[in-house]
Amino acid sequence: MVLIVTTVVTSGVISSKTIDLAKNCNGVNAVVSAESVQGWGEKDRNWYYQKADGSNTIGWDFISGKWYYLKDDGTM
């Protein structure tokens, strides 16, 4: 039996709870797929900007008509 968990990420950040759910299904092979969406996301009181390719922006970037600087770990 295969459990397929599909997550559509509208905030730009994949929930670690969703991934943990898939990994902790005892006796079941789990497959996780995610469709990421470009945009801002907040996790642990930090803001990130995820690009369409799923990577986080770092350094200076021009987003929606404004310049933003994001640290090397992707946080603003």
C-alpha positions, 0 to 999 in steps of 0.5 A: 500500500502507498500513501500519497500526500500532496501539499499545495503550498500557498504561503511559500513555505512547506510545513514540516508537520506535513513531511513528518506525517508522511515519514511517520506512517508505520508500515506504509510506504509514503510518498510526499509531493509538493507544488510550491508557489512563489511568495512570502512565507512565515515560519518561527517568526521569520519571513522568507521569500520562496522563488518559483523554483522552490529556492529561498531568496538570499541577498538583495532582490527586487520583489513586487516593486520594492527592494528587500535584503534577505540574510544567508539563511533566507530570513528577512 
